[in-house]
């Protein structure tokens, strides 16, 4: 399992931060480099703004633990929402070699 935070800094824009975690039974180093490339590609080929990258910070943590879970169910508190609303999503997960757990995720609908 690898968890990482990438923080590219633009010359004229505030820094962005992307934090992610994923597992691979294959070569995780290749997948990590691919993930890093995808973040840079999205910024450099953004059709809405010119995001010139002046600096990039990357923090990673690699473990042999398999921190994965199967998504069993997800249901939202409301099916009709407006921009700016916050909805609650009840998510049932089954961790690898673990018991099912229910988590609540709060999601704010973009304005």
Buried (B, 14 or more C-beta within 10 A) or exposed (E): BBBBEBBBBBEEBEEBEBEEEBBEEEEBEEBBEEBBEEBBEEBEEEEEEEBEBEEBEEEEEEEEEEEBBEEEEEEEEEEEBEEEEEBEBEBBBBEEEEEEEEEEEEEEEEE
